[in-house]
Amino acid sequence: MKNAALLVIDVQRGMFPERNEVYNGDRLIHNLKSLLTKARASNTSVFYIQHNATKG
């Protein structure tokens, strides 16, 4: 794919607190790892965007 990129937006450790995990968190991480592996193997650019604010 020409001019393709993978955007990873706001996936952070804070999404996975012990008692209030993000819905289907294990599946989310599995899918994200798979996408990252494929992107890197095909030399696709990967961009990470992180929301920085105080906790809560």
DSSP file (Angstrom, degrees, kcal/mol; ACC not computed):
  #  RESIDUE AA STRUCTURE BP1 BP2  ACC     N-H-->O    O-->H-N    N-H-->O    O-->H-N    TCO  KAPPA ALPHA  PHI   PSI    X-CA   Y-CA   Z-CA
    1    1 A M    >         0   0    0      0, 0.0     3,-0.8     0, 0.0     2,-0.2   0.000 360.0 360.0 360.0 126.2    0.0    0.0    0.0
    2    2 A K  T 3   +     0   0    0      1,-0.2     0, 0.0     0, 0.0     0, 0.0  -0.551 360.0   5.2 -79.4 141.3    1.5    3.3   -1.0
    3    3 A N  T 3  S+     0   0    0     -2,-0.2     2,-0.2     1,-0.2    -1,-0.2   0.843  92.6 153.4  56.8  38.4    1.6    6.1    1.6
    4    4 A A    <   +     0   0    0     -3,-0.8    41,-0.8     2,-0.0     2,-0.3  -0.655  17.2 173.1 -96.1 154.5    0.3    3.9    4.4
    5    5 A A  E     -a   45   0A   0     -2,-0.2     2,-0.5    39,-0.2    41,-0.2  -0.981  29.2-126.9-152.4 157.5    1.0    4.3    8.1
    6    6 A L  E     -a   46   0A   0     39,-2.9    41,-2.9    -2,-0.3     2,-0.5  -0.954  22.6-159.6-108.7 124.4   -0.1    2.7   11.3
    7    7 A L  E     -a   47   0A   0     -2,-0.5     2,-0.6    39,-0.2    41,-0.2  -0.912   5.3-168.7-104.9 123.8   -1.4    5.2   13.9
    8    8 A V  E     -a   48   0A   0     39,-3.2    41,-2.8    -2,-0.5     2,-0.6  -0.950  13.7-166.0-112.6 111.6   -1.4    4.0   17.6
    9    9 A I  E     -a   49   0A   0     -2,-0.6    41,-0.2    39,-0.2     3,-0.1  -0.881  56.2 -27.8-111.6 118.4   -3.4    6.5   19.6
   10   10 A D  S    S+     0   0    0     39,-3.7     2,-0.8    -2,-0.6    -1,-0.2   0.825  74.5 153.1  56.1  44.1   -3.4    6.7   23.4
   11   11 A V        +     0   0    0     38,-0.3     2,-0.3    -3,-0.1    -1,-0.2  -0.906  23.9 153.1-101.3 107.8   -2.6    3.1   24.2
   12   12 A Q    >   -     0   0    0     -2,-0.8     3,-2.1    -3,-0.1     4,-0.2  -0.881  61.3-104.8-136.4 162.6   -0.9    3.3   27.6
   13   13 A R  G >  S+     0   0    0     -2,-0.3     3,-2.1     1,-0.3    -1,-0.1   0.812 113.0  71.1 -55.7 -32.9   -0.3    1.3   30.7
   14   14 A G  G 3  S+     0   0    0      1,-0.3    -1,-0.3     2,-0.1    -3,-0.0   0.623  84.0  70.0 -63.0 -13.0   -2.9    3.5   32.5
   15   15 A M  G <  S+     0   0    0     -3,-2.1     7,-1.3     1,-0.2    -1,-0.3   0.597  96.1  56.4 -76.4 -10.3   -5.6    1.8   30.4
   16   16 A F    <   +     0   0    0     -3,-2.1    -1,-0.2     5,-0.2     5,-0.2  -0.369  66.8 162.3-124.6  52.9   -5.1   -1.4   32.4
   17   17 A P    >   -     0   0    0      0, 0.0     3,-0.5     0, 0.0     4,-0.1  -0.342  52.3-105.8 -67.0 158.5   -5.5   -0.7   36.1
   18   18 A E  T 3  S+     0   0    0      1,-0.2     3,-0.3     2,-0.1     0, 0.0   0.841 112.8  28.1 -55.6 -39.0   -6.1   -3.8   38.2
   19   19 A R  T 3  S+     0   0    0      1,-0.2    -1,-0.2     0, 0.0    -3,-0.0   0.508 125.1  39.8-107.1  -4.3   -9.8   -3.3   38.9
   20   20 A N  S <  S+     0   0    0     -3,-0.5    -1,-0.2     3,-0.0    -2,-0.1  -0.311  73.0 173.6-143.8  55.5  -11.0   -1.4   35.9
   21   21 A E        -     0   0    0     -3,-0.3    -5,-0.2    -5,-0.2     3,-0.1  -0.212  41.9 -94.1 -65.6 154.7   -9.3   -2.7   32.7
   22   22 A V    >   -     0   0    0     -7,-1.3     3,-1.4     1,-0.1    -1,-0.1  -0.372  58.5 -83.6 -62.0 147.0  -10.3   -1.6   29.3
   23   23 A Y  T 3  S-     0   0    0      1,-0.3    -1,-0.1     2,-0.1     5,-0.1  -0.314 111.1  -2.6 -57.5 131.2  -12.9   -3.9   27.6
   24   24 A N  T 3> S+     0   0    0     -3,-0.1     4,-2.4     1,-0.1     3,-0.3   0.847  82.2 166.1  55.4  40.2  -11.2   -6.9   26.0
   25   25 A G  H <>  +     0   0    0     -3,-1.4     4,-2.5     1,-0.2     5,-0.2   0.852  68.4  53.3 -56.5 -41.5   -7.8   -5.6   26.9
   26   26 A D  H  > S+     0   0    0      1,-0.2     4,-2.2     2,-0.2    -1,-0.2   0.910 111.5  46.2 -62.9 -41.2   -6.0   -8.9   26.2
   27   27 A R  H  > S+     0   0    0     -3,-0.3     4,-2.8     2,-0.2     5,-0.2   0.895 110.1  54.4 -68.0 -39.7   -7.4   -9.1   22.7
   28   28 A L  H  X S+     0   0    0     -4,-2.4     4,-2.5     2,-0.2    -2,-0.2   0.938 110.8  45.2 -57.3 -48.8   -6.6   -5.4   22.1
   29   29 A I  H  X S+     0   0    0     -4,-2.5     4,-2.6     2,-0.2     5,-0.2   0.907 112.4  51.5 -64.8 -42.0   -2.9   -6.0   23.0
   30   30 A H  H  X S+     0   0    0     -4,-2.2     4,-2.1    -5,-0.2    -2,-0.2   0.940 113.0  44.8 -59.2 -48.1   -2.8   -9.1   20.9
   31   31 A N  H  X S+     0   0    0     -4,-2.8     4,-2.5     1,-0.2    -2,-0.2   0.892 112.7  51.4 -64.6 -40.0   -4.2   -7.3   17.8
   32   32 A L  H  X S+     0   0    0     -4,-2.5     4,-2.6    -5,-0.2    -1,-0.2   0.919 109.5  49.6 -64.1 -43.7   -2.0   -4.3   18.4
   33   33 A K  H  X S+     0   0    0     -4,-2.6     4,-2.4     1,-0.2    -1,-0.2   0.905 111.1  50.4 -60.9 -41.3    1.1   -6.5   18.5
   34   34 A S  H  X S+     0   0    0     -4,-2.1     4,-2.3    -5,-0.2    -2,-0.2   0.928 111.2  47.7 -62.9 -45.7    0.1   -8.3   15.4
   35   35 A L  H  X S+     0   0    0     -4,-2.5     4,-2.6     1,-0.2    -2,-0.2   0.904 112.0  50.0 -62.3 -41.8   -0.5   -5.0   13.5
   36   36 A L  H  X S+     0   0    0     -4,-2.6     4,-2.6     2,-0.2     5,-0.2   0.905 109.7  51.0 -64.3 -41.4    2.9   -3.6   14.7
   37   37 A T  H  X S+     0   0    0     -4,-2.4     4,-2.2     1,-0.2    -2,-0.2   0.928 113.2  45.2 -61.2 -45.7    4.7   -6.8   13.6
   38   38 A K  H  X S+     0   0    0     -4,-2.3     4,-1.4     2,-0.2     6,-0.2   0.897 112.9  50.6 -65.9 -41.0    3.1   -6.6   10.1
   39   39 A A  H  <>S+     0   0    0     -4,-2.6     5,-3.0     1,-0.2     3,-0.2   0.932 112.7  45.6 -63.6 -45.5    3.8   -2.8    9.8
   40   40 A R  H ><5S+     0   0    0     -4,-2.6     3,-1.2     1,-0.2    -1,-0.2   0.888 110.1  54.4 -65.8 -38.5    7.5   -3.3   10.7
   41   41 A A  H 3<5S+     0   0    0     -4,-2.2    -1,-0.2     1,-0.3    -2,-0.2   0.797 113.6  42.1 -65.7 -27.9    7.9   -6.2    8.4
   42   42 A S  T 3<5S-     0   0    0     -4,-1.4    -1,-0.3    -3,-0.2    -2,-0.2   0.250 113.9-114.7-103.0  13.0    6.6   -4.2    5.5
   43   43 A N  T < 5 +     0   0    0     -3,-1.2     2,-0.4     1,-0.2    -3,-0.2   0.813  59.1 161.1  57.7  32.4    8.5   -1.0    6.4
   44   44 A T      < -     0   0    0     -5,-3.0    -1,-0.2    -6,-0.2   -39,-0.2  -0.676  45.0-108.7 -82.1 136.3    5.3    0.8    7.1
   45   45 A S  E     -a    5   0A   0    -41,-0.8   -39,-2.9    -2,-0.4     2,-0.4  -0.372  30.2-154.9 -64.8 141.9    5.6    3.9    9.2
   46   46 A V  E     -a    6   0A   0    -41,-0.2     2,-0.4    -2,-0.1   -39,-0.2  -0.987   8.3-169.3-122.2 127.8    4.3    3.7   12.8
   47   47 A F  E     -a    7   0A   0    -41,-2.9   -39,-3.2    -2,-0.4     2,-0.5  -0.964   5.3-158.5-119.4 132.7    3.2    6.8   14.7
   48   48 A Y  E     -a    8   0A   0     -2,-0.4     2,-0.5   -41,-0.2   -39,-0.2  -0.932   4.8-168.8-110.8 130.5    2.4    6.8   18.4
   49   49 A I  E     -a    9   0A   0    -41,-2.8   -39,-3.7    -2,-0.5     2,-0.5  -0.982   7.9-168.9-119.8 125.9    0.3    9.6   19.8
   50   50 A Q        -     0   0    0     -2,-0.5     2,-0.6   -41,-0.2   -41,-0.0  -0.956  18.9-136.8-122.8 131.3    0.1    9.8   23.6
   51   51 A H        -     0   0    0     -2,-0.5     2,-0.6     2,-0.0    -2,-0.0  -0.739  22.1-162.3 -81.9 121.6   -2.3   11.9   25.7
   52   52 A N        +     0   0    0     -2,-0.6     2,-0.3     0, 0.0    -2,-0.0  -0.922  33.0 121.3-112.2 112.6   -0.3   13.5   28.5
   53   53 A A        -     0   0    0     -2,-0.6     3,-0.1     0, 0.0    -2,-0.0  -0.945  65.1 -71.4-154.5 172.0   -2.3   14.8   31.4
   54   54 A T        -     0   0    0     -2,-0.3     0, 0.0     1,-0.1     0, 0.0  -0.306  68.5 -78.4 -67.2 157.1   -2.5   14.3   35.1
   55   55 A K              0   0    0      1,-0.2    -1,-0.1    -2,-0.0     0, 0.0  -0.268 360.0 360.0 -58.5 136.9   -4.0   11.1   36.4
   56   56 A G              0   0    0     -3,-0.1    -1,-0.2     0, 0.0    -2,-0.1   0.423 360.0 360.0  98.5 360.0   -7.8   10.9   36.3
